[in-house]
């Protein structure tokens, strides 16, 4: 049975209904975006701490000079704007005027509104759409309408879109280019699981997307496309969705597959690791300092976080109930009370070399090695406010610059982890986001013998149904 893919009107132009998912930090850049657009689809560069490019085409890494978090935050925003403009220009040039160029931001990133405004103003006419998720971007419609670009909110339920529409988007419906349904169990990076959903029990995306379409139709959005994101590999596996009245106009987003292309800026070591993944190697976890679940390759970086979370005991400031055993820690010899079992476990961890107990915001102690404790503390001190609020460092983008809670040593500096892996560090020892279908690289005959396609070859292949 042959597979036929028809073009669709997206962000003001007839294009292939194939969208490159935006991956930050610095993984979806102007080169990949421009190449995807040149192939006739919609390319998406990440404006999450995007790299600036100098006149010689070299990446300009940010060096922070500010002595305070707030000062470094200002540098971060300025760099984000400059980097976003730089990548938009590259994407435009590489695209040759074909396809469409989108930018992607996380609403919960530090300075999201400022970066959006700065990039859209500085790259006027080069960007045709904005995708935005990781939070509830109520102001997205207003910003997009102001700059006359289409907006694509990323949601994971009909309920979330309903809230966005009623509160904000109904005021600028003409610029709503599409609604991205990002499957919270299948997509890579941060996921939109709600408190009522079980991370261990994935739900079939079809009824969830059908419900989204029903909600959209109720608002008169029958012609507005839904973008299916997460778990999409072979389009032929989704053929029943195409021209399906329950789903309506639909296009598909690919986040993981574009990573393994010749234009992709990730390291060769990272690309080779992708080719070796097996089913189950990607783990949905709750370690991100954003507070969201996220999906990443299980490697030594993630393994250490799982182990760290296992070395945790509760304490009380005074003896009560079964917390009767005194436990002294820290340079000030603070005394707290733990259970008899907890004290026994703590003594065992200390003998194993995890001799530094660190306080969490939840009246618990987590035990790490002196080296890890020093690294955690330094990372917290170096915080530059890359999130609107951060559990790891307790930064918040408010007048006082803090969440008001203790910094949480059970998490990690996501800016450091993503910057390092994006710029060539060992992918085993840093955060490696990936969608849950990434294991299919090893099974797909397209990649046999370690073949790495160009973006054009990949888009052409996807358009055949494979």
Secondary structure, DSSP 8 states (H G I E B T S, - for coil): ------EEEETTEEEESEEE---TTTTS-HHHHHHHHHTTSEEEEE-SS--EE-TTS-EE------SSHHHHHHHHHHHHHHHHHHHHHHHHHHHTT-SEEEEEEETTBTTHHHHHHHHHHHTTTT--EEEEESS--TTHHHHHHHHT-EEEEEESSHHHHHHHHHHTGGGGGGGB-EEEEE-TTT-SEEE---TTS-TTS---HHHHHHHHHHHHHHTT-TTSEEEEESS---GGGGGGGTT-TTT-SEEEEESSGGGSBSS--S-HHHHHHHHT--TT-EEEES--TTSSEEEEE-SHHHHHHHHHHHSEEE-BSS-BTTB-EEEEETTTTEEEEE-HHHHHHHHHHHHTT--EEEE-TTSEEEEE-HHHHHHHHHHHHT----BSB-TTT--BSSSSSS-SS---TTS--HHHHHHHHHTT--TTSS--B--TTGGGGTT-GGGGGG--B-HHHHHHHHHTT-
